[in-house]
Amino acid sequence: MRWLASLGFGMLLAGRAWACPDVLLGDSLAVGMAPHARAAGFEVIAQNGAGLPWLRQQAPRCVGRLVLVFGTNDLRGLGTEAAEAYPRQIAAIMERWPAERIIWATPGCFARDAALESASRLLDRALLDSQTRAEAALAHLPALHRGRVSRCEYPTADGVHPTAAGYRAWWEGLQGMMAQRPVPSAAATASTRFGMPSAAMAASQASARAIRASVPGTSGSP
């Protein structure tokens, strides 16, 4: 039995050595948040002006926690139909990322820009509706950290980007959400019920199968 204990300890060390990094992914708002994220051990992948084309171009990788700060640059000209389609587009992109957990920090309020403010309201309404619809296409929609609820009162220098104090408060709010136990969405629950597990779940199942195959006497279902 000593060899089995050694194997388990070795696997634990290997797991720590090869753990997937936490990642902050997004647009110029993620650029502003980057110092706080890096201080917490996150890797940062961010680009000023990033929209959906940029997000689609990012190569998926193994991630622990992924914070997606995104959507503001796609708001200009966003109508009702486009707002309703947007959650599905985000879900389709994030489906490819094998992350333990993904949180989407959505656009906030824009008191100085009526066009952005109107589109932000449309998107927020569409996101709320998407959380209640049990559609397979929305199974990979990240958990929402709603900008219109969490940070509309944050001070801003230009009407879009928070001040240093605003970024700090925003990151603290995101950390609080990351510390909470994730609650499956209706769409994710429905997709699992119908035999379509999430990418993260599929990756975990594959890892479990590989471990069982490598350890004598552990074949078959757990």
N, C-alpha and C positions, 0 to 999 in steps of 0.2 A: 504493500500500500504506500510505501515511502515514495516510490517512483511516481505514483499517481498524484501525491501531494506536490512533488517537485514540478510535475507537468502543469498542475493548476497554478502554482506560483509563477512559473515561467510564462504561462498564458496571460496572467494578470500583468506582469511586467511588460510583455509585448503589447498588450492592449493599451497601456499607458504610453508606451513609446510611439505607437502608431495611431494614437487617437486623432481623429479628424479635427482640424482647427475650427474655431468659431469665426464667422465671417460677417462683416458689414458690407452690404452691396447696394449701390444706388447712384443717385445723381448729386448735384451740388450740395444738397442738404446733407447727404452722407459725407461729402468732403468736409463740411463744417463740423460734423459730429465725429469725424475721424480721430481727433486727439483723445476723446473720452473712450472710444472703442479700443484704440490701441493700448491705452492704459489698462484696460480690462482684459488684454490678451487677445483681442480680435484682430484678424487680418482685415484689411480694407481694400475693396475693389470699387472704386467710385470715379465718376467722370462728370464734369460740369456739362449741363445740357443734355444729359442722357435721357433717352426715351425708349419706347419698345424696340426699335431696331437695334439699339446698342445692347439692350438686355438679352435679346435673342442671340447676339454674337458672343456672349460670354460663355466660355467652356464650362459645363457643369463639372463639379468636383465633389469629393467626399467632404462633408461639412458636419460639424457638431450642431451648433445653433447658428441660424442664419437670420440676420435682421435685414430686411429689404426696405430701404427708404426710397420711395419711388412713386411716380405718377404726375408730379407737378408739371413737367415739361410736355406731357401729353394732354393737358387740360385745354389749352387754347383751341377754340373751335369745336370742342367736344359737345355733341348733341345728345339727345336722349337715347337714341339707338346705339350710338358709339359707347356711351356710358354703360349701357346694359351689357354690351359685348366685352367690355374691358376686363371684368373679373375672370371671364373664361380665358381670355388671352394670357393674363397673368398666371392662371392655374395651369395652362398648357405649358408655359415656359418653366415654371417651378417644379412641374412633375418630373423633369429631367435631373433635378438636383437631389442626390441621395443624402438629405439632411435629417438629423434627428428631430429638429423642430424649426419651422420657419415662421417668423412674425413680420407682417407687412405694416410699416408705419405709413399710413396713407396721407394724402394732401390735407392741409389745414385750411384756415380761413384767409381771405384776401380782401381786406377792407378797402384797399386802395386801388383794386383792379376789379371792376364789375364783371368782366368776361371770365376771369379766372374764378371769381367767387361763385358765379352761376354754375360753371362747369364742375366745381368742387362739390357743390350741393347735389348736382345730378349724380356724380360718381358715388358720393357717400350713400345716397338713397339706393342706388343700384347694388352697392356692396351689402347693405343691410338686407335687401331683398334676397341676394344670393345666399346669404347665410341660412335662410329658412327654406330654400329650395333643395330638395334631395335629388340633385342631378349629378350623374356621373362626371359630366364635363367640369363640375366645380369641386370634385373630390379633393383636388390638390390646392385649392385656394388657401393661402396662408391664414393663420390667425391674425385678426385685424387689431392694430393699435390705432384707433381712429383719430386722425389729426384734428377733425372738426370738434372733437370732444376733449382731446388731451392737451391741445396747445394753442387754441385760438386766443388766449389771453397772454401768450408769451410776448415779450417785447421784441420788436423787429426794427432793423435800421432801414430796410428798403421795401418793406411790405411783403416780402417772401421769406427771407432768411432770418432766423432768430439771431438775437445778440448772443454774446458769450454766455450770459446768465441763462438765456432761453435754451441754448443747446445743452447746458449742464442739467437743467430741470427736465428736459426732454429725455436725455439719456437715463437719468435716474428713474423716470417713469417706465421706460422700456426695460430696465433691469428688474423693476418690480414685477412686470408682466412675465419676463423670462423665468422668474423665480416661482411663478404659479404653475400648478399642474395643468397641462394642456387638456382642453375639453374638445372631444371630436365634434366636428360640424355635422349637420344633418346630411350633407352631401357625402362626406367621407364615410359616415356610418352606413349610408345606403350603398355606396360603392363596394365596401367591404362585405356587406350582406350579400351582394350579388356576385361575389367572387372576383372583385377587382381591387386588390390591396394597393395602398399608396406605394410610391417609389421607395420611401424610407422603410416601410414595412417589408417590402419585397427584399430590400438589401439586408435587413436584419434576418429575415428567414433564410436567405442564401448563406449568410455568415454562420447561422446556427447549424445548417446542414453541413457546411464545410468542417465545423468543429466536431460534429458528431461523427463524420466520416474519418476524422484523423485520430479519434480516441477509441481504442479497442472496447467492444462491448457496449457501444452507445448507438447502434444503428436503429433505424425506425423512428417513429414519432416520439416526442418527449412525453 
